[in-house]
Amino acid sequence: MGTDARGCGSGSSAPRRAFATPIATRPDESPHAQASGRPVPALDTSLTWRDIVGGWLVRWGVGRMRYRVEPGLYRVGQPGRRSPVLVTANYKLSVDVVRSALAGLDVWLLVLDTHGVNVWCAAGKGTFGTAELVRRIQETNLADVVDHRRLILPQLGAVGVAAHEVKPATGFSVGYGPVLARDIPAYLADRMRATPAMRRVPFRWTNRLVLAPMELVGAAKPVLGILLALIALDVIRHGHVSAHAFTGFLPYLGAILVGGVMAPLLLPWLPSRSFALKGACLGLLWAAGWLWLAPTGLLEGASVILITTAIVSFMTLTFTGATTFTTLSGVRLEMRYAVPALMTTAGAGILFAVLAMIN
């Protein structure tokens, strides 16, 4: 239930063994809070400093694939047999967003095993799907915990769940709640009716900027590779490492920052529907600005233009996994044509760099 500002690029659809991240729970021994013969743990709706720091770190890629909670049934407040049942993924950031929005409510929360991937991405990958939902309902004996037969799933998980298959298999019907977890209280108070605003996915500049750290972390290894390559070329050319290797690195470092920060910020205003072309336009602007500030020879200039444009374009292209502007089929189609073109562009830039060194 609810969303978090996390892209789909780093998650894996394959099961991976990892310890679940501890989350504040406490058992409840009351008869109505038994599932599979065990007490249902209660979730605290208040986030601790560890939750806040953990969420900040995971946005920088620290412990990303270990940031998950144990799947199963949880309770918030003192739910009874007629209390609503919400469903979410076991990515801890998703669980934290949901439970913090449920303060003062009495609800059940069914957490699916999505291997630590958020709802939106897991639905696309198939882990937030029909089979896992059916299995989790059966394993928790949810039918013995509540009298009603209605589940409230996050709207962004709809693509992964075939609602018409869930009811015959479990007896539970599927409904879809609001996009954002913060709207859940109003949705429940209005007898599970969502307003048009609750169905819309906001993607303001703040929503896009919060994704920048993960984009930059993902580019760290290629950045290091570029720096090492420039140092190696400098040693071949001069016999030692000179300041030129580091100054020559600046346009590529700038391209990483442009692709990771400026591209998300300017996304709605960059021309073209294609993300690769959006990035290419921005990359060309950056290359032109850099060469205006630091003029160089023809071959080296061509190298800078081609490589920096490829970097910015590729980083913008990978942002498709985090946006609400694309569809899965559209992303696959663009990747099929854009990635080979960008590899060719970068390869040509490297060739020009070698020729510049020889000359």
C-alpha positions in Angstrom: 0.0 0.0 0.0 1.4 3.4 -0.8 4.4 4.5 -2.7 8.0 5.4 -2.1 10.4 7.4 -4.2 12.5 4.6 -5.4 13.3 3.6 -8.9 13.2 0.1 -10.3 16.7 -0.1 -11.6 18.5 -1.7 -8.7 16.0 -4.3 -7.6 16.2 -7.9 -8.8 13.2 -10.1 -9.7 15.1 -13.2 -8.6 14.9 -14.4 -5.0 17.9 -13.5 -3.0 18.7 -14.7 0.5 19.1 -11.8 2.9 18.3 -11.1 6.5 15.2 -9.1 7.1 15.7 -5.6 8.5 14.5 -5.4 12.1 11.3 -3.5 12.5 9.5 -2.4 15.6 6.9 -5.0 16.5 5.3 -6.5 19.5 3.2 -9.7 19.9 -0.4 -9.5 20.8 -2.0 -12.5 22.6 -5.6 -11.5 22.2 -7.8 -14.2 20.4 -8.6 -12.0 17.4 -4.9 -11.4 16.6 -3.9 -15.0 15.8 -2.8 -16.1 12.4 -1.5 -19.6 11.6 -1.7 -20.3 15.3 0.7 -17.5 16.2 0.2 -14.1 17.6 0.1 -11.3 15.0 3.0 -8.8 15.6 2.0 -5.2 15.9 3.6 -2.4 13.9 4.5 0.9 15.6 3.4 3.9 13.5 6.2 6.1 14.8 9.5 6.0 13.0 12.6 5.8 15.1 15.9 7.5 14.3 17.2 4.2 13.0 14.3 4.1 10.5 15.1 7.6 9.4 18.8 7.0 9.0 18.2 3.7 7.4 15.9 5.2 4.8 18.5 7.9 4.1 21.3 5.4 3.7 19.3 3.2 1.4 18.6 6.1 -0.9 22.4 6.3 -1.3 22.5 2.5 -2.1 23.8 1.4 1.3 22.4 -2.0 2.2 19.7 -1.6 -0.5 19.0 -5.3 -1.1 19.0 -6.1 2.6 16.4 -3.4 3.4 13.4 -5.6 3.8 11.0 -6.9 6.5 9.7 -10.4 7.1 6.6 -11.0 5.0 3.4 -12.0 6.7 0.5 -10.4 8.6 0.9 -7.5 10.9 -1.5 -5.4 12.9 -1.7 -1.6 13.4 -3.6 -0.5 16.5 -6.2 -2.9 17.7 -7.9 -4.3 14.6 -10.8 -6.6 14.9 -12.5 -9.1 12.7 -14.2 -6.4 10.6 -11.1 -4.2 10.2 -9.7 -3.5 6.8 -6.8 -5.5 5.3 -4.2 -3.5 3.5 -1.5 -5.0 1.3 2.1 -3.8 0.7 5.6 -5.0 -0.3 8.3 -6.1 2.1 10.7 -3.3 1.0 11.2 -1.7 4.4 11.0 1.8 3.0 7.5 1.0 1.7 6.4 -0.5 5.0 7.7 2.5 6.8 5.8 4.9 4.6 2.6 2.9 5.1 2.8 2.3 8.8 3.6 6.0 9.5 0.5 7.0 7.6 -1.7 4.7 9.7 -1.4 6.4 13.1 -4.7 6.2 15.0 -6.2 3.5 12.7 -7.0 -0.1 13.5 -6.0 -2.1 10.4 -4.4 -5.3 9.3 -1.3 -5.1 7.0 -0.5 -8.1 4.8 3.1 -7.8 3.6 4.0 -9.8 0.5 7.5 -11.2 -0.2 8.7 -9.0 -3.1 12.4 -9.7 -2.3 12.9 -6.2 -0.9 11.5 -4.4 -4.0 8.9 -1.7 -3.8 5.3 -2.2 -4.9 5.5 -0.5 -8.3 8.7 -2.2 -9.4 7.7 -5.5 -7.9 4.4 -5.4 -9.8 6.3 -5.0 -13.0 8.8 -7.7 -12.2 6.0 -10.1 -11.1 6.9 -10.5 -7.4 4.0 -8.3 -6.3 1.7 -10.6 -8.1 -1.3 -13.0 -8.0 0.6 -16.1 -6.9 2.4 -14.4 -4.0 -0.8 -12.7 -2.9 -2.7 -16.0 -2.9 0.1 -17.8 -1.1 0.4 -15.2 1.6 -3.4 -15.2 2.2 -3.3 -18.9 2.7 -0.1 -19.1 4.8 -1.4 -16.5 7.2 -4.9 -18.1 7.4 -6.3 -14.6 6.8 -9.8 -16.0 6.4 -9.7 -17.1 10.1 -8.6 -13.6 11.2 -11.2 -11.5 9.6 -14.9 -12.0 8.8 -15.0 -9.9 5.6 -13.4 -10.9 2.3 -12.0 -7.7 0.9 -8.4 -6.7 0.4 -7.1 -3.2 -0.3 -4.1 -3.2 -2.6 -2.0 -0.2 -3.7 -3.0 1.2 -7.0 0.5 1.0 -8.4 0.4 -2.8 -7.8 -2.6 -3.4 -10.0 -0.4 -4.3 -13.0 0.9 -7.4 -11.2 -2.3 -8.8 -9.8 -5.1 -10.5 -11.6 -8.0 -9.7 -9.3 -10.3 -12.1 -11.1 -8.0 -15.0 -10.2 -7.5 -14.1 -6.5 -11.2 -14.4 -5.5 -11.8 -18.0 -6.8 -8.5 -19.1 -5.1 -9.0 -17.4 -1.8 -12.5 -16.0 -1.5 -11.1 -12.5 -1.1 -12.0 -9.7 -3.6 -9.4 -7.1 -4.5 -9.9 -3.3 -4.4 -7.3 -0.6 -5.0 -6.6 2.1 -2.6 -5.0 5.5 -3.2 -1.6 6.1 -4.9 -0.1 7.7 -1.8 -0.1 6.1 1.6 -0.8 9.5 3.2 -4.3 9.4 1.6 -5.2 6.0 3.2 -7.0 7.6 6.3 -9.2 9.8 4.1 -9.9 6.8 1.8 -11.0 4.6 4.6 -13.0 7.3 6.3 -14.9 7.8 3.0 -16.0 4.2 2.9 -13.1 3.2 0.6 -13.8 5.7 -2.1 -10.9 7.4 -3.8 -11.2 10.9 -5.2 -9.7 11.6 -8.6 -6.7 13.3 -6.9 -6.0 10.1 -5.0 -5.7 8.2 -8.4 -3.1 10.6 -9.8 0.6 10.0 -9.4 2.5 13.2 -8.5 5.9 13.6 -9.9 7.0 17.1 -8.9 10.7 18.2 -9.0 11.0 17.2 -5.3 9.9 13.7 -6.2 12.4 13.5 -9.0 15.3 15.1 -7.0 15.0 12.6 -4.2 16.0 9.9 -6.7 19.2 11.6 -7.7 21.4 10.0 -5.0 20.7 6.5 -6.3 21.5 7.6 -9.8 24.8 9.1 -8.8 25.8 6.0 -6.7 25.0 3.8 -9.7 27.4 5.9 -11.8 30.3 5.7 -9.3 32.0 2.7 -10.8 31.9 4.0 -14.4 33.2 7.3 -13.2 36.1 5.6 -11.5 36.7 3.7 -14.7 36.8 6.9 -16.8 39.3 8.4 -14.4 41.6 5.4 -14.4 41.4 5.3 -18.2 42.4 8.9 -18.4 45.3 8.4 -16.0 46.5 5.4 -18.1 46.4 7.4 -21.3 48.2 10.2 -19.6 51.0 7.9 -18.5 51.3 6.5 -22.0 51.4 9.9 -23.5 53.7 11.7 -21.0 55.4 8.9 -19.1 53.9 10.1 -15.8 50.6 11.3 -14.4 50.1 15.0 -15.1 47.4 17.5 -14.1 45.9 17.1 -17.6 44.5 13.7 -16.6 42.5 15.3 -13.8 41.4 18.4 -15.7 40.4 16.1 -18.6 38.2 14.2 -16.2 36.1 17.3 -15.3 33.8 17.3 -18.3 32.9 13.6 -17.7 32.4 14.2 -14.0 30.2 17.1 -14.9 28.3 14.9 -17.3 27.6 12.5 -14.5 26.2 15.3 -12.3 24.1 16.7 -15.2 22.7 13.3 -16.0 22.0 12.4 -12.4 20.7 15.7 -11.1 19.8 18.1 -13.9 18.1 15.6 -16.2 15.5 14.5 -13.5 14.9 18.2 -12.6 14.4 19.3 -16.2 12.7 16.1 -17.3 9.2 17.6 -18.2 10.8 20.5 -20.3 13.4 18.6 -22.2 12.3 18.0 -25.8 11.2 14.6 -27.2 9.2 11.7 -25.7 12.4 9.6 -25.8 14.4 9.7 -22.6 17.6 8.9 -24.6 17.0 12.0 -26.8 16.1 14.1 -23.8 19.5 13.2 -22.3 21.3 13.7 -25.6 20.0 17.2 -25.9 21.1 18.0 -22.4 24.5 16.3 -22.9 25.1 18.4 -26.1 24.3 21.5 -24.1 26.8 20.5 -21.4 29.5 19.6 -23.9 29.0 22.9 -25.8 29.2 24.9 -22.5 32.4 23.0 -21.4 34.2 23.5 -24.7 33.3 27.2 -24.7 34.9 27.5 -21.2 37.8 25.2 -22.0 38.5 25.1 -25.8 40.6 22.2 -27.1 41.7 20.6 -30.3 39.3 19.1 -32.9 39.8 15.5 -32.1 39.8 15.9 -28.3 36.8 18.2 -28.6 34.9 15.6 -30.7 35.8 13.0 -28.0 34.4 15.2 -25.2 31.2 15.8 -27.2 30.5 12.2 -28.0 31.4 10.7 -24.6 29.7 13.3 -22.4 26.5 13.2 -24.6 26.5 9.4 -24.3 26.9 9.6 -20.5 24.1 12.1 -20.0 21.8 10.3 -22.4 22.4 6.9 -20.8 21.8 8.2 -17.3 18.6 9.9 -18.4 17.5 6.7 -20.1 18.0 4.6 -16.9 15.8 7.1 -15.1 12.8 5.6 -16.9 12.6 3.0 -14.2 11.7 5.7 -11.7 9.3 7.9 -13.6 5.6 8.0 -14.1 6.1 9.1 -17.7 6.8 5.7 -19.2 5.3 2.3 -19.7 7.2 -1.0 -19.4 6.8 -1.8 -23.1 7.9 1.7 -24.1 11.0 1.4 -21.9 11.9 -1.9 -23.5 11.5 -0.6 -27.0 13.6 2.5 -26.3 16.3 0.4 -24.6 16.5 -1.9 -27.6 17.5 0.9 -29.9 19.1 3.5 -27.6 21.6 1.3 -25.9 23.4 0.2 -29.0 23.4 3.7 -30.4 24.9 5.1 -27.1 27.6 2.4 -27.1 28.5 3.3 -30.6 28.6 7.0 -29.7 30.8 6.4 -26.7 33.1 4.0 -28.7 33.6 6.7 -31.4 34.4 9.2 -28.6 37.0 6.8 -27.2 38.5 6.4 -30.7 38.8 10.1 -31.1 40.5 10.4 -27.7 43.1 7.8 -28.8 43.7 9.6 -32.1 44.1 12.9 -30.2 46.7 11.2 -28.0 48.6 9.8 -31.0 48.7 13.1 -32.8 
